[in-house]
């Protein structure tokens, strides 16, 4: 007998599993995609250098906008000093940065300069990074002429460049870029409401007590208010690992301090747990973990995946009492008073609270209703019985069955109304930020124009004195004196005009800040050196989808659409279920209970219910047109802002050229007048041109900056998807 045997593709083996085959194909495809990506980057790098300039690539993971702007400004400044170079700055999100950097290093496309993450893979350093130990030991040439002259680079830093030294490799692979500290910003108004005082905590115990008070305050108002808004990088949890140093003192720390750094290392601690020397049940070890658990319990859910912008927005909305940030957040705190004290913003918050309460009222219809009643009476008669008394206690339960979705649609409408009010709050916030920025830059512009006017008054008075002296000597006519006096008076009028306008602008700013009229603190001047964020070309249209006014109109349209369903449900019968249980107390006590059902509906109302549906449909059409109009308005505002930004940039350049020409012409005219080659009238005319050019150049700079603010507002909070403000905005103090 012959037996059939089943053979495989290789002798003595088994058939390849489909899952294994699929995995091999997926691995091959992933490798091919990665290879194409590397080739594409190399080609892009070649394109970047196509203009014969030396390309220097710089990569970092800092998402704060003021930091990104600083990087861009440094790059532009370096290019201005070294025209033969071009700086390409690339920002990569932190959560993907390490993997991205490893891929770049393995693929040979590593940036020339890149930020080293705190949790970086140091094993990659010795393979792909350049050792800087000898360079940091060289003399710092920028110390020439100072008390640090001759001091090496390493000793120029107060910490000896410890941040760039890899202890495991005993080499320098980096240069410290910044030294930052964790800061806790707090909402003073929320502190006063929740804890009764705006005094910051002075101990960890006080801190936790304030967190508990904020949580209780939110629960009492039925609002989601978190004690602390945090992110992965500023959660303070790693900082509290310092408690291990205390926990392991007294003999516990010494065996695991392998680097002799005064505290246990991660490897040493793990070895202690592995060998059983350390145990989670040890009191001091457990205390270190408990304190971190208590701290993290006060953060918003999902804080490890939230971005810094999301945490800041929670804080700005008043939904978090404190914000964990860093030193960089303290650079731009110019809007905290406005976001805390502006009355329009407070009104928007009150509307959100009202909508949230209305939603709670409507949601109550989804559940049964329970009522109670208690009654009694006392009587007297002249019969032998004398007084009589009786009492009754009843508990009623009723429920309306939502057969046709009336209650559900009512809830849908109320929910969308709440979401619309929240978007309206965002719209007011963005408008407030923009208004504060515009007013602030206007004040700086008026400061500058007032300074120009005062300086012009001084110069013209000096010219008047010269002309008066020459008139007394018979060198010029009285007409020249009168013309000089006219020029002085004109400049003096400008001084008063700009003083008045500046005071009025400060008063307007005070109202925006929710304060009585007062002086406004200044920062930088509105000079040529002021940095303006670059506007990328080809802004995507989907940025308009995040404009809060468009989102609010969309939510209102959805709410109104739901009301059509509510009106439709009124055309059909309603089913009510009821039950009661009670007891009657008199000479003989009795109990009772009952169940009931009621079905009722409209039979004839001359078409009133259908008219209600028609009303809601008409209102929906109105809101649909409003929504479409808001989108068209948004498109127009963005186009207007882009045109303004482009044209004001060109106008400013032209004003600067005009100012340079007017300055040169005025100086040459005075020399010509002194030499008797021209009339005093020509000199005065050129002085007027110079004065006008100076004022117009200052105004052009202000309009150039505010056009960017206008674009920020038109795009609903900037031009990047993760950006909700051109300026980092926080409430409170650190």
C-alpha positions in Angstrom: 0.0 0.0 0.0 1.3 3.4 -0.9 0.8 6.2 1.5 0.6 9.8 0.5 2.8 12.2 2.4 2.5 15.9 2.7 5.8 17.7 2.0 6.8 21.2 3.0 8.9 23.8 1.3 12.1 22.6 3.1 13.1 19.2 4.1 12.3 18.3 7.7 10.7 21.7 8.4 7.2 23.1 8.9 5.2 25.5 6.7 5.7 29.2 7.4 2.9 30.6 9.4 0.8 33.3 7.7 1.3 35.6 10.7 5.1 35.2 10.5 5.0 35.9 6.8 2.8 39.0 7.4 5.3 40.2 10.0 8.2 39.8 7.7 6.4 41.7 4.9 5.5 44.5 7.4 9.1 44.7 8.6 10.3 45.0 5.0 7.8 47.7 4.2 8.7 49.7 7.3 12.4 49.4 6.4 11.7 50.6 2.9 9.6 53.6 4.1 12.4 54.5 6.6 15.0 54.3 3.8 12.9 56.6 1.5 12.5 59.0 4.4 16.2 59.2 4.9 16.9 59.7 1.2 14.2 62.4 1.2 15.8 64.2 4.1 19.3 64.0 2.5 17.8 65.5 -0.7 16.1 68.3 1.3 19.4 69.0 3.0 21.0 69.3 -0.4 18.3 71.6 -1.5 18.8 73.8 1.6 22.3 74.3 0.6 21.6 75.0 -3.1 22.1 78.7 -2.6 25.8 78.1 -1.8 25.3 79.0 1.8 26.5 76.8 4.7 23.5 75.2 6.2 23.5 74.6 10.0 20.6 72.5 11.3 19.4 73.1 14.8 16.8 70.8 16.5 15.0 71.2 19.9 11.8 70.0 21.7 10.8 73.2 23.5 7.2 74.0 22.6 6.8 77.3 24.4 6.2 80.0 21.7 8.4 82.6 23.3 11.3 80.1 23.3 10.7 79.2 19.6 10.6 82.9 18.8 13.9 83.3 20.6 15.5 80.5 18.6 14.2 82.1 15.4 15.6 85.5 16.3 19.0 84.0 17.3 19.1 82.3 13.9 18.3 85.5 12.0 20.8 87.5 14.0 23.5 84.9 13.3 22.7 84.9 9.6 23.0 88.7 9.6 26.5 88.5 11.2 27.5 85.6 8.9 25.8 86.0 5.5 27.5 82.8 4.2 25.4 80.7 6.6 21.8 79.6 6.8 20.3 78.4 10.1 17.4 75.9 9.8 15.5 75.5 13.1 13.4 72.4 13.6 11.1 71.9 16.6 10.0 68.3 17.4 7.4 67.4 20.1 9.1 66.1 23.2 7.2 62.8 23.4 8.7 61.8 20.0 12.0 63.6 20.2 14.2 60.9 21.5 13.0 58.3 19.0 13.3 60.9 16.2 16.8 61.8 17.3 17.9 58.2 17.4 16.5 57.7 13.9 18.4 60.7 12.7 21.6 59.5 14.2 21.4 56.0 12.8 20.3 57.4 9.4 23.2 59.8 9.2 21.0 62.9 9.1 21.6 64.2 12.6 21.3 68.0 13.0 24.5 69.9 13.5 23.2 71.2 16.9 20.5 69.6 18.9 19.0 69.7 22.3 19.8 66.8 24.6 16.7 65.5 26.4 17.0 65.0 30.2 16.0 61.4 29.8 18.2 60.9 26.8 19.8 57.7 25.6 23.4 58.3 26.6 24.6 55.1 24.9 24.1 56.9 21.6 26.5 59.7 22.5 29.7 57.8 22.1 28.6 56.4 18.7 27.3 59.5 17.0 28.2 62.7 18.9 31.4 64.7 19.0 33.4 64.8 22.2 33.7 68.4 23.5 35.9 67.9 26.5 39.0 69.6 25.0 36.9 72.5 23.6 35.3 73.4 26.9 38.7 73.5 28.5 39.9 76.2 26.1 39.8 79.9 27.1 36.5 81.7 26.5 37.4 84.6 24.1 34.2 86.5 25.0 35.6 87.1 28.5 38.3 89.4 27.1 38.4 92.7 29.0 36.4 91.4 31.9 37.2 90.0 35.3 36.9 86.5 33.8 39.5 87.0 31.1 41.6 83.9 30.6 39.0 81.7 32.3 38.1 78.5 30.3 34.6 77.9 28.9 33.8 75.3 31.5 34.6 77.5 34.4 32.6 80.4 33.0 29.4 78.5 34.0 28.6 78.5 37.7 27.9 74.7 37.6 31.0 73.9 35.6 28.8 72.8 32.6 27.6 69.8 34.6 24.6 69.6 32.4 26.7 68.6 29.4 29.0 66.1 31.2 28.1 62.4 30.8 29.3 60.8 34.0 29.0 57.3 32.6 31.3 58.2 29.7 33.6 60.7 31.6 33.3 63.1 28.7 31.6 66.4 27.7 29.1 65.8 24.9 27.0 69.0 25.3 26.8 72.6 26.4 24.2 73.8 28.9 21.7 76.0 27.1 19.6 77.2 29.9 19.2 76.7 33.6 15.6 76.6 34.6 13.6 76.1 37.8 10.2 74.8 38.4 7.7 77.5 39.3 4.2 77.2 40.7 1.8 80.0 39.4 -1.4 80.4 41.3 -4.8 82.0 40.8 -5.1 84.5 43.6 -8.9 85.1 43.1 -9.6 81.3 43.3 -7.4 81.0 46.4 -9.4 83.7 48.1 -12.7 82.0 47.2 -11.6 78.5 48.1 -9.2 79.0 51.0 -10.2 82.4 52.2 -6.8 83.9 51.5 -4.5 84.5 48.6 -1.4 83.9 50.6 0.8 81.2 48.9 1.5 78.0 51.0 4.7 77.9 53.0 4.9 74.2 53.6 3.9 71.0 51.9 1.2 70.5 54.4 -0.3 73.9 53.7 0.0 73.2 50.0 -2.1 70.0 50.3 -4.7 71.8 52.5 -5.2 74.4 49.8 -5.5 71.7 47.2 -8.2 70.0 49.3 -10.0 73.4 49.7 -9.9 74.0 45.9 -11.3 70.6 45.2 -14.1 71.0 47.8 -14.9 74.5 46.3 -15.3 73.0 42.8 -17.5 70.1 44.1 -19.7 72.6 46.0 -20.3 74.5 42.8 -20.7 71.3 40.8 -17.8 72.3 38.6 -14.7 70.4 37.5 -11.9 72.5 39.1 -8.5 70.8 39.5 -6.2 72.0 42.3 -3.1 71.8 40.0 -2.6 71.8 36.2 0.5 69.9 35.3 2.3 68.1 32.5 4.8 65.3 32.3 7.8 67.5 32.3 6.6 69.8 35.1 4.9 67.3 37.4 7.4 67.6 40.3 7.3 63.9 40.7 10.9 63.3 39.8 11.9 66.2 42.0 10.3 64.5 45.0 12.6 61.5 44.4 14.9 63.6 46.6 12.9 62.2 49.4 14.7 59.0 48.8 17.9 60.6 49.9 16.2 61.3 53.3 14.5 57.9 53.3 17.8 56.1 52.7 20.0 58.0 55.2 21.2 56.4 58.3 22.9 53.4 56.6 20.3 52.8 53.8 21.9 55.1 51.3 25.5 54.2 51.5 25.4 50.7 49.9 23.5 52.0 46.8 25.4 55.3 46.3 27.5 53.8 43.6 28.5 57.2 42.1 29.3 58.7 45.5 26.9 61.5 44.7 25.2 61.7 48.1 22.1 59.8 47.1 21.1 56.4 45.6 21.2 55.8 41.9 18.4 54.1 40.0 20.6 51.0 39.4 21.6 50.8 43.0 18.0 51.2 44.2 16.8 48.5 41.8 19.6 46.2 43.1 18.4 46.9 46.7 14.9 45.8 45.9 16.1 42.8 43.9 18.2 41.5 46.8 15.5 42.2 49.3 17.5 44.7 51.3 14.9 47.3 50.4 11.2 46.7 50.6 8.1 48.7 49.8 6.7 47.9 53.3 9.6 49.8 54.9 8.1 52.9 56.5 10.6 55.4 55.1 10.4 53.9 51.6 6.6 53.8 51.7 6.5 57.5 52.8 8.5 58.5 49.7 5.9 56.9 47.5 2.9 58.0 49.4 3.9 61.7 49.2 4.2 61.4 45.4 0.9 59.7 45.2 -0.8 62.4 47.3 0.8 65.1 45.0 -0.3 63.4 41.7 -3.8 63.0 43.0 -4.2 66.8 42.8 -3.4 67.0 39.1 -5.9 66.9 36.2 -6.6 63.4 34.8 -4.3 62.5 31.9 -1.6 65.1 32.8 1.2 62.9 31.6 -0.2 63.2 28.0 -1.3 66.9 28.2 0.9 69.6 26.5 2.1 72.7 28.2 -0.5 74.7 26.2 -3.4 72.5 27.4 -2.3 72.9 31.0 -2.0 76.7 30.6 -5.4 76.9 29.0 -6.9 75.0 32.0 -5.3 77.6 34.3 -6.4 80.6 32.2 -10.0 79.3 32.2 -10.0 79.2 36.0 -10.4 75.4 36.0 -7.2 74.9 37.9 -6.0 76.7 41.0 -2.3 76.4 40.2 0.0 75.8 37.2 3.2 73.9 37.3 5.6 75.5 34.9 9.2 76.7 34.6 11.3 79.8 34.6 10.5 80.4 30.9 6.8 80.8 31.7 7.7 83.8 33.9 9.0 85.7 30.9 5.6 86.6 29.6 3.1 87.3 32.3 1.7 90.4 30.8 -1.9 89.4 30.5 -2.6 87.9 34.0 -4.4 90.9 35.3 -6.7 91.2 32.3 -7.6 87.5 32.3 -8.4 87.7 36.0 -10.1 91.1 36.3 -11.8 91.8 32.9 -15.5 92.2 33.4 -16.5 90.9 30.0 -14.5 87.7 30.7 -16.2 87.3 34.0 -19.6 87.8 32.4 -18.7 85.0 29.9 -17.7 82.7 32.8 -21.1 83.5 34.5 -22.9 82.6 31.3 -21.1 79.2 31.3 -22.2 78.6 34.9 -25.8 79.5 33.8 -25.8 77.2 30.9 -24.3 74.4 33.0 -27.1 74.9 35.6 -29.8 74.9 32.8 -28.3 71.6 31.5 -28.7 70.2 35.0 -32.3 71.2 35.1 -33.1 69.6 31.8 -31.2 66.4 32.7 -33.4 66.0 35.8 -36.3 65.1 33.5 -34.4 61.9 32.6 -34.9 60.5 36.1 -38.0 59.8 38.2 -39.4 62.5 40.4 -40.0 61.8 44.1 -42.1 64.2 46.2 -43.4 63.9 49.7 -46.3 65.5 51.7 -47.2 65.5 55.3 -50.3 66.9 56.9 -52.4 66.7 60.0 -55.4 68.3 61.7 -56.7 68.9 65.2 -60.4 69.3 66.0 -62.7 69.9 69.1 -66.3 69.3 69.7 -68.7 69.6 72.7 -69.5 66.0 72.5 -68.2 63.5 75.0 -65.3 62.7 72.6 -63.7 66.1 73.1 -60.7 66.7 70.7 -59.9 64.7 67.6 -56.7 64.5 65.7 -55.5 62.8 62.5 -52.4 62.9 60.2 -51.2 61.6 56.9 -47.8 61.1 55.3 -47.5 60.4 51.6 -44.5 59.6 49.3 -45.2 60.2 45.6 -43.1 58.9 42.7 -43.7 60.0 39.1 -41.8 59.4 35.8 -42.5 60.5 32.3 -41.5 57.9 29.8 -39.5 59.5 26.9 -41.3 57.7 24.1 -40.6 60.1 21.3 -37.2 61.5 22.5 -38.5 64.9 23.7 -36.4 64.8 26.9 -33.3 63.5 25.1 -33.5 66.2 22.5 -34.0 68.8 25.2 -30.8 67.5 26.8 -29.0 67.6 23.5 -30.0 71.2 23.0 -29.0 72.2 26.5 -25.6 70.5 26.1 -24.9 72.3 22.8 -25.9 75.6 24.4 -23.3 75.0 27.2 -20.6 74.1 24.6 -21.6 77.3 22.7 -21.1 79.4 25.8 -17.7 77.8 26.4 -16.7 78.7 22.8 -18.0 82.2 23.4 -15.8 82.4 26.4 -12.8 81.4 24.3 -13.8 84.1 21.8 -13.9 86.7 24.5 -10.5 85.5 25.8 -8.9 85.8 22.4 -10.4 89.2 21.8 -9.2 90.3 25.2 -5.7 89.1 24.5 -5.7 90.9 21.1 -7.1 94.1 22.6 -4.6 94.1 25.4 -1.7 93.5 22.9 -3.0 96.2 20.5 -3.4 98.8 23.3 0.0 97.9 24.8 1.8 98.4 21.4 -0.2 101.6 20.9 1.0 102.9 24.3 4.6 102.1 23.3 4.1 103.8 20.0 2.7 106.9 21.8 5.6 106.8 24.2 8.0 106.8 21.3 6.2 109.6 19.4 6.0 111.7 22.6 9.8 111.2 23.1 10.4 112.3 19.5 8.2 115.4 20.0 10.0 116.4 23.2 13.3 115.9 21.5 12.2 118.0 18.6 11.0 120.8 20.9 14.4 120.9 22.5 16.2 120.9 19.1 13.9 123.6 17.7 14.3 125.8 20.7 18.0 125.7 20.3 17.6 126.6 16.6 15.2 129.5 17.7 17.9 130.8 20.1 20.4 130.8 17.3 18.1 132.6 14.9 17.2 135.2 17.6 20.9 135.9 18.2 21.5 136.4 14.5 18.4 138.6 14.3 19.7 140.8 17.1 23.0 141.0 15.2 21.1 142.0 12.1 22.1 138.8 10.2 18.5 137.6 9.5 15.1 139.1 9.3 12.2 138.9 11.8 10.4 136.6 9.4 13.0 133.9 10.1 12.5 134.3 13.8 8.7 134.0 13.4 9.1 130.8 11.3 11.3 129.3 14.0 8.8 130.2 16.6 6.1 128.5 14.5 8.2 125.4 14.4 8.6 125.3 18.2 4.9 125.8 18.8 4.1 123.1 16.3 6.3 120.6 18.2 4.9 121.7 21.6 1.4 121.1 20.3 2.5 117.6 19.3 3.8 117.0 22.8 0.4 117.8 24.3 -1.4 115.8 21.7 0.6 112.6 22.4 0.4 113.1 26.1 -3.4 113.2 25.9 -3.6 110.2 23.5 -1.2 108.2 25.7 -3.2 108.9 28.9 -6.4 107.9 27.1 -4.8 104.7 25.8 -3.6 103.9 29.4 -7.2 104.5 30.6 -8.5 102.1 28.0 -5.9 99.5 28.9 -6.9 99.9 32.6 -10.5 99.1 31.8 -9.4 96.0 29.8 -7.4 94.9 32.9 -10.5 95.4 35.1 -8.8 98.3 37.0 -9.5 102.0 37.6 -7.5 104.3 35.3 -3.9 104.2 36.3 -0.4 104.2 34.8 0.5 101.1 32.8 3.9 99.4 33.4 6.1 99.2 30.3 8.5 96.6 29.0 10.5 96.9 25.9 10.3 100.0 23.6 8.8 99.8 20.2 12.1 100.3 18.5 13.5 98.6 15.4 15.0 95.8 17.5 11.6 94.5 18.6 11.2 90.9 17.4 8.0 90.1 15.4 7.0 86.4 14.8 7.4 85.2 11.3 4.2 84.4 9.5 4.4 81.2 7.5 3.3 81.1 3.9 0.4 79.1 2.8 -1.6 79.0 6.0 -4.0 76.0 5.9 -7.7 76.8 5.7 -8.6 74.3 8.4 -7.1 76.7 11.0 -10.5 78.5 10.7 -12.2 75.5 12.1 -10.9 76.3 15.5 -12.2 79.9 15.6 -14.4 80.0 18.7 -17.0 82.2 17.0 -17.5 79.7 14.2 -17.6 76.8 16.7 -20.1 78.7 18.9 -22.3 79.3 15.9 -22.1 75.6 15.0 -23.0 74.6 18.5 -26.0 77.0 18.5 -27.1 75.5 15.2 -26.9 72.0 16.6 -28.9 73.1 19.7 -31.6 74.6 17.6 -31.8 71.5 15.4 -32.4 69.5 18.5 -35.3 71.8 19.4 -37.1 70.8 16.2 -37.2 67.2 17.7 -38.6 68.6 20.9 -41.4 70.4 19.0 -42.1 67.2 16.9 -42.4 65.1 20.1 -45.2 67.4 21.4 -47.4 66.2 18.5 -47.6 62.7 20.0 -49.0 61.3 23.2 -47.1 61.2 26.5 -47.0 58.4 29.0 -46.7 59.2 32.7 -46.2 56.6 35.4 -47.0 57.4 39.0 -47.0 55.6 42.4 -47.6 56.6 45.9 -47.2 55.0 49.4 -48.3 56.5 52.7 -50.0 56.1 56.0 -52.9 57.8 57.8 -52.9 58.3 61.5 -56.0 58.8 63.5 -57.9 56.6 66.0 -57.1 53.7 63.7 -53.8 53.9 61.7 -54.0 52.7 58.1 -51.5 52.4 55.3 -52.1 52.7 51.6 -50.2 52.4 48.3 -51.1 52.8 44.6 -49.8 52.7 41.0 -51.2 54.6 38.1 -50.5 55.2 34.4 -51.7 58.1 32.3 -51.5 58.5 28.6 -52.5 61.9 27.2 -51.9 63.7 23.9 -53.2 66.4 21.7 -56.5 65.7 19.8 -57.3 69.0 18.3 -55.5 72.4 18.7 -56.1 73.9 15.2 -52.5 73.1 14.1 -50.7 74.8 16.9 -48.2 72.0 17.4 -47.3 71.9 13.8 -46.8 75.7 13.9 -44.4 75.2 16.8 -42.4 72.8 14.5 -42.4 75.4 11.7 -41.2 78.1 14.2 -38.2 75.9 15.2 -37.4 75.1 11.6 -37.4 78.8 10.7 -35.1 79.5 13.6 -32.8 76.8 12.5 -32.6 78.3 9.0 -31.7 81.7 10.6 -28.9 80.1 12.6 -27.7 78.2 9.5 -27.4 81.5 7.7 -25.6 83.0 10.7 -23.2 80.1 10.8 -22.4 80.4 7.0 -22.0 84.2 7.5 -19.6 83.7 10.4 -17.4 81.5 8.2 -17.4 84.0 5.3 -16.6 86.8 7.8 -13.7 84.7 9.1 -12.3 84.3 5.6 -12.5 88.0 5.0 -10.9 88.8 8.3 -8.0 86.4 7.6 -7.5 87.8 4.1 -7.6 91.4 5.5 -5.1 90.5 8.2 -2.7 88.8 5.7 -2.9 91.8 3.4 -2.3 94.1 6.3 0.7 92.1 7.5 2.3 92.1 4.1 1.7 95.7 3.2 2.6 97.1 6.6 5.9 95.3 6.4 6.7 96.9 3.0 5.4 100.3 4.3 7.6 100.1 7.4 10.7 99.4 5.2 9.8 102.4 3.1 9.3 104.6 6.2 12.7 103.6 7.4 14.3 104.6 4.1 12.3 107.9 4.2 13.6 108.5 7.7 17.2 107.9 6.8 16.9 110.2 3.8 15.2 112.9 5.8 17.8 112.7 8.6 20.6 113.1 6.1 18.9 115.9 4.2 18.2 117.8 7.4 21.8 117.6 8.6 23.1 118.7 5.1 20.6 121.5 5.0 21.9 123.0 8.3 25.4 122.9 7.0 24.3 124.6 3.8 22.4 127.2 5.8 25.4 127.9 8.0 27.5 128.4 4.9 24.9 130.8 3.4 24.2 128.4 0.5 20.4 128.1 1.2 17.6 129.9 2.8 16.3 129.3 6.4 13.0 128.3 4.8 14.5 125.3 3.2 16.1 124.2 6.5 12.7 124.5 8.3 11.0 122.6 5.6 13.4 119.7 5.9 13.1 119.8 9.7 9.4 119.4 9.3 10.0 116.5 6.9 12.3 114.9 9.5 9.8 115.3 12.3 7.0 113.8 10.2 9.2 110.9 9.1 10.1 110.0 12.6 6.5 110.0 13.7 5.4 108.0 10.7 8.2 105.5 11.1 7.1 104.9 14.7 3.4 104.5 13.7 4.4 102.2 10.9 6.2 99.9 13.4 3.2 99.9 15.6 0.8 99.0 12.7 3.3 96.4 11.6 3.2 94.7 14.9 -0.6 95.0 15.5 -1.2 93.5 12.1 0.3 90.3 13.4 -2.0 90.5 16.4 -4.9 91.0 14.0 -3.9 87.8 12.2 -3.6 86.0 15.5 -7.2 86.9 16.3 -8.5 86.2 12.8 -7.1 82.7 13.0 -8.7 82.0 16.3 -5.5 82.1 18.4 -2.4 81.9 16.1 -1.3 79.9 13.2 -0.1 76.6 14.7 -2.5 73.8 15.7 -1.1 73.6 19.3 -1.0 77.3 19.8 -3.8 79.2 21.5 -2.1 82.5 22.0 0.7 84.6 20.6 1.6 85.5 24.1 1.9 83.0 27.0 -0.9 84.0 29.3 -1.2 83.0 32.9 -3.0 84.2 36.0 -1.4 84.9 39.4 2.1 85.1 40.7 4.9 82.6 41.3 
